[in-house]
């Protein structure tokens, strides 16, 4: 029988990253015995088990769960790929995802594509290498072939805040055409007849918001060019300021008196630029945002916004992902949530039918 020499670990002698062989050496047992203590402790005598546990504590040994699960063909993580981590909308979505993942004993690997197809593809490659249990993704404008490649390898993929193009995949979305209509109908009811839509992205969900606004304005304004579209380079605060400057520079006869913005960050930029130029909000110009992030209510002039169930979107998408990953009888689902309009000061003033505004841009 082979004999093992028991040593007493000291901090100076302990390796910087202790492995299972180091634990076996210090405890005076075989590697197999250490493995049994970690995975089948009932198979080891109490005295030996205590000796191994003492060595683990002395060396600061941490088992390599990642390697163990990779050998089994999967990790204890799921991937979440979002368009813009700087947008608080995605922070709230991620919170919903993490709630579900944590309850299942999983970690979330968060990736930011920055609305760039190349970065999105790179993240999907890394997630593939990590053998995540599944991927949640808010895709860039064009659905990447890397998504289908993941699915072909048996990795579940759920589209988040995006409709699926067919029935063979899970997706969680919001009725953004309805959201656009809610925003425009509110402004029309307040007396606005020249309305701007501010949104540049090629994202399908932004197109839906535009379509909802356009349909409402076409039905409610009564003339052909009632809607003006502005397309800043990015749907950010800076993009909103850029669009607002263009609106202020228009001739009075063509100038909108209100705007529906594709997201709240853009709306905040519009608000900043209007205030900077002495334009009163909402007396001279009304603003409606989209998403209803926390900053919307906290703005200098609290923003009216179309509310999306941000946390619930993340939760539902994660639930579908984990069900697909674990249930061989999983049925694909594509729930679509309804948005609601939250009215605040930025659009509260009702304009007379023939408004004459002194100063500002009315």
C-alpha positions as CSV (number, residue, x, y, z in Angstrom):
1,X,0.0,0.0,0.0
2,X,1.3,3.4,-0.9
3,X,1.8,5.7,2.0
4,X,1.2,9.5,2.0
5,X,3.0,11.9,4.2
6,X,0.7,14.4,5.9
7,X,2.0,18.0,6.0
8,X,0.8,21.1,7.7
9,X,0.2,23.9,5.3
10,X,1.6,27.3,6.0
11,X,0.6,30.5,4.1
12,X,4.2,31.0,2.9
13,X,4.4,27.5,1.4
14,X,0.9,27.3,0.0
15,X,0.8,27.7,-3.8
16,X,-0.9,30.9,-5.2
17,X,-3.5,28.8,-6.9
18,X,-3.9,25.5,-5.2
19,X,-5.1,22.5,-7.3
20,X,-6.6,19.2,-6.4
21,X,-3.1,17.6,-6.4
22,X,-1.8,20.1,-3.9
23,X,-4.7,19.3,-1.6
24,X,-3.9,15.5,-1.9
25,X,-0.3,16.2,-1.1
26,X,-1.0,18.3,2.0
27,X,-3.7,15.9,3.3
28,X,-1.6,12.8,2.6
29,X,-4.3,11.1,0.4
30,X,-4.8,10.3,-3.2
31,X,-6.3,12.6,-5.8
32,X,-9.2,10.2,-6.0
33,X,-9.9,10.6,-2.3
34,X,-10.0,14.4,-2.6
35,X,-12.4,14.0,-5.5
36,X,-14.6,11.8,-3.4
37,X,-14.6,14.3,-0.6
38,X,-15.7,17.0,-3.1
39,X,-18.3,14.9,-4.9
40,X,-19.2,11.9,-2.8
41,X,-18.3,12.7,0.8
42,X,-20.3,9.8,2.2
43,X,-17.8,7.4,0.5
44,X,-14.9,8.7,2.7
45,X,-14.3,8.0,6.4
46,X,-15.0,11.0,8.7
47,X,-11.4,11.2,9.8
48,X,-10.0,11.3,6.2
49,X,-12.8,13.7,5.2
50,X,-11.8,16.0,8.0
51,X,-8.2,15.9,7.0
52,X,-9.0,16.8,3.4
53,X,-11.3,19.6,4.4
54,X,-8.5,21.0,6.7
55,X,-6.1,20.9,3.7
56,X,-8.7,22.7,1.5
57,X,-9.1,25.4,4.1
58,X,-5.4,25.8,4.7
59,X,-4.6,26.1,1.0
60,X,-7.5,28.2,0.1
61,X,-8.5,25.6,-2.6
62,X,-11.5,26.6,-4.8
63,X,-12.8,23.8,-7.0
64,X,-12.9,24.6,-10.7
65,X,-16.6,24.4,-11.4
66,X,-16.1,25.7,-14.9
67,X,-13.8,22.9,-15.9
68,X,-16.1,20.3,-14.3
69,X,-19.1,21.5,-16.2
70,X,-17.3,22.0,-19.5
71,X,-16.3,18.3,-19.3
72,X,-20.0,17.5,-18.9
73,X,-20.7,19.6,-22.1
74,X,-22.2,22.7,-20.5
75,X,-21.4,25.5,-18.1
76,X,-23.5,27.1,-15.4
77,X,-23.9,30.4,-17.3
78,X,-26.2,31.9,-19.8
79,X,-25.3,34.7,-22.2
80,X,-27.1,38.1,-22.4
81,X,-26.1,40.2,-25.4
82,X,-27.6,43.7,-25.4
83,X,-27.4,46.6,-27.8
84,X,-26.2,49.4,-25.5
85,X,-25.3,48.8,-21.9
86,X,-25.3,52.6,-21.4
87,X,-29.1,52.6,-21.9
88,X,-30.8,52.0,-18.5
89,X,-33.5,50.1,-20.4
90,X,-31.1,47.2,-20.8
91,X,-29.9,47.5,-17.2
92,X,-33.5,46.8,-16.1
93,X,-33.9,44.0,-18.6
94,X,-30.7,42.4,-17.3
95,X,-32.0,42.6,-13.7
96,X,-35.0,40.5,-14.7
97,X,-32.8,38.0,-16.5
98,X,-30.5,37.7,-13.4
99,X,-33.4,37.2,-11.1
100,X,-34.4,34.1,-13.0
101,X,-30.9,32.9,-13.5
102,X,-29.9,33.3,-9.9
103,X,-32.9,31.3,-8.7
104,X,-31.7,28.5,-11.0
105,X,-28.2,28.6,-9.7
106,X,-26.8,30.1,-12.9
107,X,-24.6,33.2,-13.6
108,X,-25.2,35.7,-16.4
109,X,-22.5,36.7,-18.8
110,X,-23.4,40.2,-20.0
111,X,-22.1,41.3,-23.4
112,X,-22.5,44.8,-25.0
113,X,-22.7,44.8,-28.8
114,X,-22.9,48.6,-29.0
115,X,-25.3,48.1,-31.9
116,X,-22.4,46.8,-34.0
117,X,-22.7,43.5,-36.0
118,X,-19.0,42.8,-35.7
119,X,-19.0,43.1,-31.9
120,X,-22.1,41.0,-31.7
121,X,-20.6,38.2,-33.7
122,X,-17.4,38.3,-31.6
123,X,-19.5,38.0,-28.4
124,X,-21.5,35.1,-29.8
125,X,-18.2,33.3,-30.7
126,X,-17.0,33.7,-27.1
127,X,-20.3,32.5,-25.7
128,X,-20.1,29.4,-28.0
129,X,-16.6,28.7,-26.7
130,X,-17.8,29.0,-23.1
131,X,-20.5,26.5,-23.8
132,X,-23.2,28.6,-22.1
133,X,-26.5,26.9,-21.5
134,X,-28.3,29.4,-23.7
135,X,-28.2,32.9,-25.1
136,X,-30.6,35.9,-24.8
137,X,-30.0,38.5,-27.4
138,X,-31.4,41.8,-28.5
139,X,-29.9,41.6,-32.1
140,X,-28.6,44.4,-34.2
141,X,-30.6,45.4,-37.3
142,X,-29.8,42.2,-39.3
143,X,-30.1,38.9,-37.5
144,X,-26.6,37.5,-37.4
145,X,-25.9,34.0,-39.0
146,X,-24.0,33.4,-35.7
147,X,-27.3,33.1,-34.0
148,X,-28.5,30.3,-36.2
149,X,-25.1,28.6,-35.9
150,X,-25.5,28.6,-32.1
151,X,-29.0,27.0,-32.4
152,X,-27.7,24.4,-34.9
153,X,-25.2,23.3,-32.2
154,X,-28.1,22.7,-29.8
155,X,-27.7,26.0,-27.8
156,X,-31.1,27.6,-27.2
157,X,-31.3,31.3,-28.3
158,X,-34.2,33.6,-27.3
159,X,-34.7,36.9,-29.0
160,X,-35.3,39.7,-26.4
161,X,-37.2,42.9,-27.2
162,X,-37.5,41.6,-30.8
163,X,-40.1,39.6,-32.7
164,X,-39.0,36.3,-34.3
165,X,-39.2,35.9,-38.0
166,X,-40.9,32.5,-37.8
167,X,-42.5,30.1,-35.3
168,X,-39.4,27.9,-34.7
169,X,-37.8,30.1,-32.0
170,X,-38.7,31.7,-28.7
171,X,-38.9,35.5,-28.6
172,X,-40.2,38.1,-26.2
173,X,-41.3,41.5,-27.7
174,X,-43.5,44.5,-27.1
175,X,-46.2,45.8,-29.5
176,X,-44.1,48.9,-30.5
177,X,-46.6,49.9,-33.3
178,X,-49.2,50.3,-30.6
179,X,-46.7,52.2,-28.5
180,X,-46.0,54.7,-31.3
181,X,-49.7,55.1,-31.8
182,X,-50.3,55.8,-28.1
183,X,-47.7,58.5,-28.2
184,X,-48.9,60.2,-31.3
185,X,-52.6,60.0,-30.4
186,X,-51.8,61.7,-27.1
187,X,-50.1,64.6,-28.9
188,X,-52.9,64.9,-31.4
189,X,-55.4,65.0,-28.6
190,X,-53.4,67.9,-27.0
191,X,-53.8,69.9,-30.2
192,X,-50.5,69.2,-32.0
193,X,-50.8,69.0,-35.8
194,X,-47.1,69.0,-36.8
195,X,-45.3,66.2,-35.1
196,X,-41.7,64.9,-35.4
197,X,-40.5,61.4,-35.1
198,X,-36.9,61.1,-33.9
199,X,-35.4,57.7,-34.6
200,X,-32.6,56.7,-36.9
201,X,-31.8,53.0,-36.1
202,X,-32.4,50.2,-38.6
203,X,-33.8,48.2,-35.7
204,X,-37.2,46.6,-36.5
205,X,-38.7,47.7,-33.2
206,X,-37.9,51.3,-34.0
207,X,-39.5,50.9,-37.4
208,X,-42.6,49.6,-35.6
209,X,-42.7,52.7,-33.4
210,X,-42.4,54.9,-36.5
211,X,-45.2,53.1,-38.2
212,X,-47.5,53.5,-35.3
213,X,-46.8,57.2,-35.1
214,X,-47.2,57.6,-38.9
215,X,-50.5,55.9,-38.9
216,X,-51.9,58.0,-36.1
217,X,-50.7,61.3,-37.5
218,X,-52.0,60.4,-41.0
219,X,-55.5,59.7,-39.5
220,X,-55.5,62.6,-37.0
221,X,-53.7,65.6,-38.4
222,X,-55.6,66.1,-41.6
223,X,-52.8,67.0,-44.0
224,X,-50.0,65.1,-45.8
225,X,-46.8,66.5,-44.4
226,X,-47.9,66.6,-40.8
227,X,-45.1,64.1,-39.8
228,X,-41.4,65.0,-40.1
229,X,-38.8,62.3,-39.5
230,X,-35.4,63.2,-38.0
231,X,-32.6,60.6,-38.1
232,X,-29.7,61.3,-35.7
233,X,-26.7,59.0,-36.0
234,X,-27.3,57.4,-32.6
235,X,-30.3,57.0,-30.3
236,X,-28.5,58.7,-27.5
237,X,-28.7,62.0,-25.6
238,X,-26.3,63.5,-28.1
239,X,-28.5,62.2,-31.0
240,X,-31.5,63.9,-29.3
241,X,-29.6,67.2,-29.1
242,X,-28.7,66.9,-32.8
243,X,-32.3,66.4,-33.8
244,X,-33.6,69.2,-31.6
245,X,-31.1,71.6,-33.2
246,X,-32.4,70.7,-36.7
247,X,-36.0,71.3,-35.5
248,X,-35.1,74.7,-34.1
249,X,-33.5,75.6,-37.5
250,X,-36.6,74.9,-39.5
251,X,-38.8,77.7,-41.0
252,X,-41.8,78.4,-38.7
253,X,-44.3,77.1,-41.2
254,X,-42.7,73.7,-41.3
255,X,-41.6,73.4,-37.7
256,X,-43.1,70.6,-35.6
257,X,-44.6,71.6,-32.2
258,X,-44.0,68.1,-30.6
259,X,-41.9,65.1,-31.0
260,X,-42.1,61.3,-30.4
261,X,-38.6,60.0,-29.7
262,X,-37.5,56.4,-30.3
263,X,-36.2,56.1,-26.7
264,X,-35.9,58.1,-23.6
265,X,-32.2,58.9,-24.0
266,X,-33.0,60.7,-27.2
267,X,-35.9,62.5,-25.6
268,X,-33.7,63.7,-22.8
269,X,-31.3,65.1,-25.4
270,X,-34.2,66.9,-27.1
271,X,-35.2,68.4,-23.8
272,X,-31.7,69.6,-23.0
273,X,-31.3,71.3,-26.4
274,X,-34.8,73.0,-26.3
275,X,-34.1,74.4,-22.8
276,X,-30.7,75.6,-23.9
277,X,-32.3,77.6,-26.7
278,X,-35.0,79.1,-24.4
279,X,-37.7,76.9,-25.8
280,X,-40.3,76.2,-23.2
281,X,-41.3,72.5,-22.7
282,X,-44.2,71.8,-23.0
283,X,-45.6,75.3,-23.7
284,X,-43.7,75.8,-26.9
285,X,-42.7,72.2,-27.7
286,X,-44.0,68.9,-26.3
287,X,-41.9,65.7,-26.0
288,X,-42.8,62.1,-25.6
289,X,-40.1,59.5,-24.9
290,X,-40.1,55.7,-25.1
291,X,-39.2,52.9,-22.6
292,X,-40.0,55.0,-19.4
293,X,-36.6,54.5,-17.8
294,X,-36.2,56.0,-14.3
295,X,-34.4,59.1,-15.7
296,X,-37.6,60.0,-17.6
297,X,-39.5,60.8,-14.4
298,X,-36.4,62.4,-12.8
299,X,-35.8,64.9,-15.7
300,X,-35.9,68.7,-15.1
301,X,-39.2,68.5,-17.0
302,X,-40.5,65.0,-16.2
303,X,-41.0,63.2,-19.5
304,X,-44.1,61.6,-20.8
305,X,-43.0,58.2,-22.0
306,X,-44.3,54.9,-23.5
307,X,-43.7,52.4,-20.7
308,X,-42.3,48.9,-21.6
309,X,-42.3,46.2,-18.9
310,X,-38.5,46.2,-18.8
311,X,-37.8,43.8,-15.9
312,X,-40.6,41.5,-16.9
313,X,-39.3,41.3,-20.4
314,X,-36.0,40.0,-19.0
315,X,-37.7,37.6,-16.6
316,X,-40.0,36.0,-19.3
317,X,-37.2,35.7,-21.8
318,X,-34.9,33.9,-19.2
319,X,-37.8,31.6,-18.2
320,X,-38.3,30.5,-21.8
321,X,-34.5,30.0,-22.3
322,X,-34.1,27.8,-19.2
323,X,-37.2,25.8,-20.2
324,X,-35.8,25.2,-23.6
325,X,-32.5,24.2,-22.2
326,X,-33.9,21.7,-19.8
327,X,-37.2,20.3,-21.2
328,X,-37.0,18.0,-24.2
329,X,-40.7,18.7,-24.8
330,X,-40.3,22.4,-24.8
331,X,-42.8,24.4,-27.0
332,X,-41.6,27.6,-28.5
333,X,-43.4,30.7,-27.3
334,X,-43.4,34.3,-28.6
335,X,-45.3,36.5,-26.0
336,X,-45.9,40.2,-27.0
337,X,-46.4,42.6,-24.2
338,X,-48.6,45.7,-24.5
339,X,-47.0,49.1,-23.7
340,X,-48.8,51.9,-21.8
341,X,-48.5,55.7,-21.9
342,X,-47.3,57.5,-18.8
343,X,-48.2,61.2,-19.1
344,X,-46.0,63.7,-17.3
345,X,-45.3,67.4,-17.6
346,X,-43.4,67.3,-20.9
347,X,-46.6,67.1,-22.9
348,X,-49.3,68.3,-20.5
349,X,-50.2,71.7,-22.1
350,X,-53.1,71.6,-24.5
351,X,-52.5,73.8,-27.6
352,X,-55.3,76.0,-29.0
353,X,-56.4,75.1,-32.5
354,X,-54.5,78.2,-33.9
355,X,-51.7,78.7,-31.5
356,X,-49.8,82.0,-31.4
357,X,-46.8,81.7,-29.2
358,X,-44.6,84.7,-28.4
359,X,-41.0,83.7,-28.4
360,X,-39.8,80.1,-28.4
361,X,-40.5,78.1,-31.6
362,X,-44.3,77.9,-31.6
